[in-house]
C-alpha cells in the first residue's frame, strides 16, 4: 500500500518536479534570494513547534504591523497561550494514560516531526542533527528544503490523534463524564483558533475592494493600445506590491496587460545578468543616488517603451521613494516624453501606522504638484526585443550592470554599438579576438566588485569591496552573489576580472561583520578602524550581540606589538566595549578599556609583547549585559581608531578590473578608452547613514601611456559647514558668517543663512530630536546696530514651536524672551520681535531655551522624536546674504590628483540648482598625460566644500562609426518559439534576443545550430550570424520537459480517478477496530532482561546526547528512564508522564515570563524564551524514550 501511494504521489507531482528541475538548470536559484535558513531556524523553538507553530513568517511584521494578525493573539494573549500549550499537555497525558494499537506510530510521528521542525535551532549552536540540517542548507537542494518548521503538521496530527484517544477512552470508561469532557475539549480546540470563530481568516491588510481602481484599468488599456513590441517599466521598485487602496503582495500590472513588463521586486526574476542590471538601477533610485542621465539609456537598452510611475504605493511601508520628488525627478529628464496621467492627482499621504515625517519629507518643495496615481512617460527609440546588432562597432564595458548604469550617467553608453562585458572577453580568447580586431570603444568602470550581496531589502544590500583572494571570515547565509560571469568565476585569475580593494600603508584589515544584521552599512566598514580619521569608524552589531565580533589585522610579516591605542566611535551610544582580547597563533592578551577610549584622545594600553603576522582583536565584554534579543535602538559598537603598536594608518584604494587590459597589452592603444569612476554615496537626507566614500581613491591598471581629457560631476558637500557653503556659493563674503549648531540633514536650502536671503519661501530648519539648545549665530566684521530682532517663525503640524529664546550679543547675555507662540494644526508664519537693543554689535546668537515639541515616530527605531523648528526670515540690522547667478571657480588645484600630481580643474554651474542637490560640472583645464602602470587617482583631501561623484577620463581614437541595422520582423509562434528572417549584409552581425540571458534558448540558421547564446547588451542573448543571412528559429527548449511532465501528471490523475471510482473490494473475514482505552495501574516486577535495559539505555542516551550535546547529565537521566521503563513494570509510561509534566512546567514558565515582560509580537518573539527551548527538547526526547520503551516492552493487555 505504501508503494502504491508513494508511486501515485510521485507521478501526479511530475509536473511541478519538472518545473523545479528547469528552474535549477536554467533560471536563478530563487531559494538563495529569499529567506535564509537562519531566519527560519531562529523561530523554530521546541515549545513553539510542539504547539504547532514555529514558522518564521507567522511572527513576521513590518511598519504596518503583523503579517498574520492572529499571531499577535498567539503571542500576547495569555489565555490563548494557556489553551494552545494546554492542548499539547493533554495530548501528552493521553500518551501516558491511554493504550491503543497505533499509539506508538503517532508517538514516533510526533518525535520525528518535532525534531525536523526544530531543525538547526539555535542557529548559532545547533545540535549534531541540527548541524546536519544547517550544513545541508549550504547547497541549493538543502535550501529548497530549508522550511523545516513545515513539518509541524506531523506534530499537529499526532497531538490531535492523541487528544482524540483520551476523549474516546474517557467516553468508554465513564460515558456521561466522558461526553462532557469531549465537549469541553472541542470547545478548547475551537477557542484555540480565534481567527476561525471570529471570521478573520483573511488578514486585515489583505482586505480590499474586489474592484480595482478605475485609473489602473484605464492605464492598462492604454499600455496595451500603445503596444509596439516594447515593454513597460514600473518605478519605483517595491519589496512587495502594497498600494494605498489595498495590498496585493504581487504587482497587479502583469495580470492586466499583454505587454512585456519590467519591475524590481524583493525576489529577483529572470537571469543573474538581468537581475544585476535591474537591481543596479533600482538600488540607486532607492538610495537617492541615481543620476537623471541614466534613465533613458537603460530603459532603451531593456526595450522599454514606457516608464510608468506607480505613485499610489504605500511608500512608508518599505521606505521606497516618495511620489512627489520621484515625479519631479522623472519630469526633469528632457528626453522622456510628456507625462500622461491616469486618475486625478491626489496627495498620497503616509500613515497612520507610519507618518514618515522625516528629513526627506520636510525637504520636499511644497510648490511641487502631486502626481496622478499612475503616470507614463514615453521612452524615445527603445531597442527592439529581437534585433540585429553590428559585429564591427561594439562597446566593451569593463564592469557589470552597475557599470552600465554608471556609463549611462557619464553619457558614454552608446547604444548604437553592440555592448559586451570585458570579463567575457578576458576569458574567451576567440570572442576577444573577434571583437577587438578593429578599433573599438572600451569603457573601464569601477564596477563588477568582489562583494557580498543581500536580498532582504531593496537598498543598502551590497557589501564592502573585498580584497582579491580573500574570503569572508564568517559564513553569512544571507550573502548570495549573482553568478554574472560563471566562466570567469572558474578562472584562476578571477579577481583580475573584478574590481577589488587594495589596502596600503598599514596592515590589511578585515572583520567578522560590520554594520547591522539586516543591511550592509558601507560607512561602518572595517578599514575605517585604522584609516587615521576619527570621523569614521568600524561599527558592528547594531541591535545585535557584539561579543565575539572581531577585527583581523594582517601585517604580512612577523610583527611585535605591546601597546594598543583605542578610540571608540565618537557618537552618542547606549553601550560601549569594556574588554577585548588580542589573539595571534596560540597566544592572547586581555585588554580592559575604560571611558578614556570614548574621547578623541583615546586610551593606550600596554601589555606583554605579542609577536605574529595576523592578529585578531575580539570584543569580549561590554558595559551592558547580554540580552536574549536586541531591539532596534541598541547602539552599534566598534572603533574609530584601533592602532596596534606603531602601525601606521591604512588607506583603502579600489582597483578596477585588469584582466582585459592586461590581455590586450599594446593592442589597447588602437581602441578608444574611457575610464568612468563613481563614488559610493548615500542620500544625505538619511541621517542614519554617513557617506561611504568622502572621496575616491582608485587604481586603474594601464599597460601603456595614454593622454586623457578629464570631466565629471561634482556636488556640494552636505556635511560641510554651512559657512563654507555660503562662501563658496558667494552668498556671503568674509565679512559675514552665519553658523548654527546644526540644520536639517542633507537639505542645503535649510541652512541658517536662508533666514537672511529675503525669500520667505526658504527656511532655516533645525535638526530633529532635542530642540532646546539648538542655536544659530550671525557674525559680521562690520559692526551693526541692533534695534530688536525680528523673526518669522513657522508654526504648524510639522514643526516644533520655540516658546522661549535666549539671546546673546557679543557673548553677553541679552535676556530670555518668551515668544508667545503655540502649536497649530495649520501651517503659517508668525512674526515676533525679540526686544534686543545694541548700538553696535558684531555677533548675535539666538538659542532655543524652551519649546513645545511636535512629536513624530522615527521610521528606523519606532521611537518618538521631536520635529525641528523652522525660521523663514530673520531681520537684524542691515544684514543680508546675496545670490550669485553662476558658480565658476576658474582653474583650481587640489580636487583631483593623478599619480600624486594635482590636476587643475574648473567647477561651474547653477548655484541654486547645486543647493537643491543637482550636479555641477567638472572639466580639467588641460589634457592629462598618464604613464603606464597602476595609475592612482585620488579625489580626497580638498579644502573646498565639494564632493566629486563621478570622474570620466577620455582618450579618443579613430574608431568605426556604427552602421544602421535593418529592422527585423519576428514571427512569434508562442512565447517560447519564434522565427525571423535575417537579410543579407556586408559583414556578419549579431542577432539579439532581448530577453534575460538563458542557455535554454537555442538558435538554428536554416537548420544549422548557431551554438549557445552569448551575453550581449548587458543581459540579453546573442548569436553571431553570417553576412549571407537566412531564416533563424529561436526555441526555448526546456519547455518540452514541462509539456511532457504535464501530460504524464494528467494521465496519472485520470488513472487514479478511475481507480477511485471502482467499487471497494469486500473485506475478507471480520473486521476489528482497535479502540483506545485507559491502561490499568501497572503491576510491580521485571519484564525484560538487563541486556534489553543496556540496549535501551545506550540507544536513548546516545540519541539524547546527539540532540543535547551540552547537556550530558540529561542524556544519562534519559538513559536511566529508558532502562527503568524497559525492565520494570512500574516504569511503564514513566517517560510519557515525565514528558507531560515537564512540558506543563515549561508552558507555565513561558506564560509567566510573557505576563511579566510583555515581549512584543515580532520575528524574535520565540527567541525571547530561548532558555526554555532545551526543556521542550527534553520533552521530545522523553517521548522518543517512550517510543523505544513501547517497542521493546509493549503494554500488557
Order of alpha helices (4+ residues) and beta strands (2+ residues): alpha-alpha-alpha-alpha-beta-beta-alpha-alpha-beta-alpha-alpha-alpha-alpha-alpha-alpha-alpha-beta-beta-beta-alpha-beta-alpha-alpha-beta-alpha-alpha-beta-alpha-beta-beta-beta-alpha-beta-alpha-alpha-beta-alpha-beta-beta-beta-beta-beta-beta-beta-beta-beta-beta-alpha-beta-beta-beta-alpha-beta-beta-beta-beta-beta-beta-beta-beta-beta-beta-beta-beta-beta-alpha-beta-beta-beta-beta-beta-beta-beta-beta-beta-beta-beta-beta-alpha-beta-alpha-alpha-alpha-alpha
